[in-house]
Amino acid sequence: MAKIDRILVVSRSTKSCQKTVHYGISLARQYNAELFILHVEHNPFGTKGWSLPIFSLEEDYKKLLQEAKKDLDRIIAQEKTAGLPIREMIVTGEPTKEIVKVVEEENIDLLVLLSHEEWHLEHFLFGRTNRELVRKMPCSIFLVKKDPEPVAF
């Protein structure tokens, strides 16, 4: 069995990623591994490919990111004070490219990633990164299952 020395947790800056961070922390403690948490800030409302005037949706998306970041910062701070060293990285760009780049540059052994049933809005906001990552990843992947919660319309 390969030794797991470096674990990367990908956070899409959503509340659903808290579960993924918890798994990454647990695995890092179990394997005495170095833990990296990567926040990929992807702007689906940028000028590339979209010219829709959906200002309220863009503002809601920004608020969602801010709230999720606060929650993740709290979780990470608790673990750091408990003695687990965590290297946190924030990048902006296309998620698949940025994740593969960090995995290669940091010699990551295990990628921890949220795997959930994606709805149309999530495809719009985040793209289909899981499918691409599974094909392109040079390391093993640990997928954390998270089913979508019902949405009231």
C-alpha positions as CSV (number, residue, x, y, z in Angstrom):
1,M,0.0,0.0,0.0
2,A,1.3,3.4,-0.9
3,K,2.1,5.8,1.9
4,I,-0.2,8.8,2.3
5,D,2.0,11.8,3.3
6,R,0.2,14.7,1.7
7,I,-3.6,15.2,1.5
8,L,-5.4,17.9,-0.4
9,V,-9.0,18.8,0.4
10,V,-10.9,20.8,-2.2
11,S,-13.4,23.3,-0.9
12,R,-15.8,24.8,-3.3
13,S,-16.6,27.3,-0.6
14,T,-20.1,25.9,0.0
15,K,-21.6,24.6,3.2
16,S,-21.6,21.1,1.8
17,C,-17.8,21.1,1.7
18,Q,-17.6,21.2,5.5
19,K,-18.2,17.5,5.5
20,T,-15.3,17.1,3.1
21,V,-13.0,19.1,5.3
22,H,-13.9,16.9,8.3
23,Y,-13.0,13.8,6.3
24,G,-9.7,15.4,5.3
25,I,-8.8,16.3,8.8
26,S,-9.7,12.8,10.0
27,L,-7.6,11.1,7.3
28,A,-4.6,13.5,8.0
29,R,-4.7,12.6,11.7
30,Q,-5.0,8.9,11.0
31,Y,-2.1,8.8,8.5
32,N,-0.1,11.6,10.2
33,A,-0.1,13.4,6.9
34,E,0.3,17.0,5.9
35,L,-3.0,18.6,5.1
36,F,-3.7,21.1,2.4
37,I,-7.1,22.8,1.9
38,L,-7.6,24.4,-1.4
39,H,-10.4,27.0,-1.9
40,V,-11.2,27.4,-5.6
41,E,-12.9,30.7,-6.3
42,H,-14.7,30.3,-9.6
43,N,-16.7,33.2,-10.9
44,P,-19.5,31.8,-13.2
45,F,-20.7,35.4,-13.7
46,G,-17.5,36.6,-15.3
47,T,-17.3,38.0,-18.8
48,K,-16.1,34.7,-20.3
49,G,-19.2,33.0,-21.9
50,W,-21.9,34.8,-20.0
51,S,-23.6,38.2,-20.6
52,L,-26.8,37.7,-18.6
53,P,-27.9,40.6,-16.4
54,I,-28.5,38.5,-13.3
55,F,-27.2,40.9,-10.7
56,S,-29.2,39.6,-7.8
57,L,-28.1,36.0,-8.4
58,E,-24.5,37.2,-8.5
59,E,-24.8,39.0,-5.2
60,D,-26.5,36.0,-3.6
61,Y,-23.6,33.8,-4.9
62,K,-21.0,36.2,-3.3
63,K,-22.9,36.1,0.0
64,L,-23.0,32.3,-0.1
65,L,-19.2,32.2,-0.6
66,Q,-18.6,34.6,2.3
67,E,-20.8,32.6,4.7
68,A,-19.2,29.3,3.7
69,K,-15.7,30.7,4.0
70,K,-16.5,31.9,7.6
71,D,-17.7,28.5,8.5
72,L,-14.6,26.8,7.0
73,D,-12.3,29.2,8.7
74,R,-13.8,28.4,12.0
75,I,-13.3,24.6,11.5
76,I,-9.8,25.1,10.3
77,A,-8.9,27.4,13.2
78,Q,-10.2,24.8,15.7
79,E,-8.0,22.1,14.1
80,K,-4.9,24.3,14.0
81,T,-5.3,25.1,17.7
82,A,-5.6,21.3,18.4
83,G,-2.2,20.9,16.8
84,L,-2.9,19.8,13.3
85,P,-0.9,21.8,10.8
86,I,-3.0,22.9,7.9
87,R,-1.8,24.8,4.8
88,E,-4.7,26.7,3.3
89,M,-4.6,28.0,-0.2
90,I,-7.0,30.2,-2.1
91,V,-6.9,30.4,-5.9
92,T,-9.1,32.0,-8.5
93,G,-9.7,30.3,-11.8
94,E,-11.0,27.3,-13.6
95,P,-11.4,24.6,-11.0
96,T,-10.1,21.6,-12.8
97,K,-6.9,23.3,-14.0
98,E,-6.2,24.9,-10.6
99,I,-6.7,21.6,-8.7
100,V,-4.5,19.6,-11.0
101,K,-1.8,22.3,-10.8
102,V,-1.8,22.2,-7.0
103,V,-1.7,18.4,-6.9
104,E,1.3,18.3,-9.2
105,E,3.2,21.2,-7.5
106,E,2.7,19.9,-4.0
107,N,3.1,16.2,-4.8
108,I,-0.3,15.3,-3.3
109,D,-0.9,11.6,-2.5
110,L,-4.6,11.8,-1.9
111,L,-7.3,14.2,-3.1
112,V,-10.4,14.5,-0.9
113,L,-13.3,15.8,-2.9
114,L,-17.1,16.3,-2.5
115,S,-19.1,14.0,-4.7
116,H,-22.8,14.7,-4.8
117,E,-25.7,14.6,-7.2
118,E,-25.4,17.9,-9.0
119,W,-28.4,19.9,-10.0
120,H,-28.5,22.4,-12.9
121,L,-27.6,25.4,-10.7
122,E,-24.5,23.6,-9.4
123,H,-23.4,22.7,-12.9
124,F,-23.8,26.4,-13.8
125,L,-21.9,27.6,-10.7
126,F,-19.1,24.9,-10.5
127,G,-19.1,23.0,-13.8
128,R,-18.5,19.3,-14.0
129,T,-15.2,19.2,-12.3
130,N,-15.5,15.8,-10.6
131,R,-15.7,14.0,-13.9
132,E,-12.8,15.8,-15.4
133,L,-10.7,15.4,-12.2
134,V,-11.2,11.6,-12.1
135,R,-9.8,11.4,-15.6
136,K,-6.9,13.8,-15.1
137,M,-5.7,13.2,-11.6
138,P,-2.2,11.7,-11.1
139,C,-3.1,10.7,-7.5
140,S,-5.8,8.7,-5.7
141,I,-9.2,10.3,-5.0
142,F,-11.4,10.0,-1.9
143,L,-14.9,11.0,-2.8
144,V,-17.2,12.2,0.0
145,K,-20.8,11.4,-0.7
146,K,-23.3,14.3,-0.1
147,D,-26.8,14.0,-1.5
148,P,-28.6,17.2,-2.4
149,E,-31.1,18.5,0.0
150,P,-34.6,19.3,-1.1
151,V,-35.2,22.8,-2.3
152,A,-38.5,24.5,-1.5
153,F,-39.8,26.6,-4.4
